[in-house]
Amino acid sequence: MNQMSLITPRDTYQRTVCLDNIRALFTENDNGSYDVTLEINSNKFLILIQNVANQIESLEIIATKGFVEISNKIILMIKKLIEHLRYRLD
C-alpha cells in the first residue's frame, strides 16, 4: 500500500497573507516570478509579478472576476497593495 505525502512540493511554494477583507495567495514559479491570486471583498485578480532586488519589476494582471474598471490608478493601487502584502510574508 502506497501512502501519499501530506505536503507536496507545490504546497511549499504557496504562501497566504490575510488582512481584513483582503487575501493574497502567492505561488512561486520556477523562474523566480510569482502568481498572485488577490481577493478584495468579492473582486478577484490573477496577477503575475517579477521581483528584482525585493522590488516589483513587472506586474501583469492576467484575469479579473467582478465589476472592476481597470484604470491606471487601480493598477498602481494593486501594485502598492501587493508590495505591502509581500513584505508581510517574511
C-alpha positions as CSV (number, residue, x, y, z in Angstrom):
1,M,0.0,0.0,0.0
2,N,1.4,3.4,-1.0
3,Q,0.8,6.3,1.2
4,M,0.5,9.7,-0.4
5,S,2.6,12.5,1.1
6,L,0.7,15.2,3.0
7,I,2.8,18.0,1.8
8,T,3.6,18.2,-1.9
9,P,6.5,20.3,-3.3
10,R,3.8,22.6,-4.8
11,D,2.5,23.3,-1.3
12,T,5.8,24.7,-0.1
13,Y,5.8,27.3,-2.9
14,Q,2.4,28.7,-1.8
15,R,2.0,31.2,1.0
16,T,-1.1,33.1,2.0
17,V,-1.5,36.6,3.6
18,C,-4.8,37.8,5.0
19,L,-5.5,41.4,6.1
20,D,-9.1,42.3,7.0
21,N,-11.1,41.7,3.7
22,I,-8.0,41.2,1.6
23,R,-6.5,37.8,0.9
24,A,-3.5,37.1,-1.3
25,L,-2.1,33.7,-2.3
26,F,1.5,33.9,-3.5
27,T,2.7,30.9,-5.6
28,E,6.4,31.0,-6.5
29,N,7.2,29.8,-10.0
30,D,10.4,28.1,-11.1
31,N,11.8,31.2,-12.8
32,G,11.5,33.4,-9.6
33,S,8.2,35.1,-10.6
34,Y,5.1,34.8,-8.6
35,D,1.5,34.1,-9.5
36,V,-0.7,36.1,-7.1
37,T,-4.4,35.4,-6.5
38,L,-5.7,38.6,-4.9
39,E,-9.1,38.7,-3.4
40,I,-10.6,42.1,-2.2
41,N,-14.1,41.5,-0.9
42,S,-15.9,39.9,-3.9
43,N,-13.4,41.0,-6.5
44,K,-10.6,38.6,-7.6
45,F,-7.5,39.2,-9.6
46,L,-4.9,36.8,-11.0
47,I,-1.6,38.7,-11.3
48,L,1.9,37.7,-12.4
49,I,4.8,39.6,-10.8
50,Q,8.5,39.6,-11.4
51,N,10.8,40.5,-8.5
52,V,14.2,42.0,-8.7
53,A,16.1,43.1,-5.6
54,N,12.9,42.9,-3.4
55,Q,11.1,45.3,-5.8
56,I,8.4,44.5,-8.3
57,E,9.9,44.9,-11.7
58,S,6.9,43.9,-13.8
59,L,3.2,43.4,-12.9
60,E,0.7,41.8,-15.3
61,I,-3.0,41.5,-14.4
62,I,-4.0,38.3,-16.2
63,A,-7.6,38.0,-15.2
64,T,-10.3,39.7,-13.0
65,K,-13.6,38.5,-11.6
66,G,-16.1,41.1,-10.5
67,F,-17.2,44.5,-11.8
68,V,-13.9,46.5,-11.8
69,E,-13.0,49.1,-14.3
70,I,-9.2,48.8,-14.7
71,S,-7.5,52.2,-14.8
72,N,-4.0,53.4,-14.2
73,K,-5.0,54.3,-10.6
74,I,-6.3,50.8,-9.9
75,I,-3.1,49.2,-11.3
76,L,-0.9,51.4,-9.1
77,M,-3.1,50.7,-6.1
78,I,-2.8,46.9,-6.7
79,K,0.9,47.2,-7.1
80,K,1.3,49.0,-3.8
81,L,-1.0,46.6,-2.1
82,I,0.9,43.6,-3.4
83,E,4.2,45.1,-2.3
84,H,2.7,45.6,1.2
85,L,1.4,42.1,1.4
86,R,4.6,40.6,0.1
87,Y,6.6,42.2,2.9
88,R,4.1,40.7,5.4
89,L,5.2,37.2,4.1
90,D,8.6,37.5,5.7
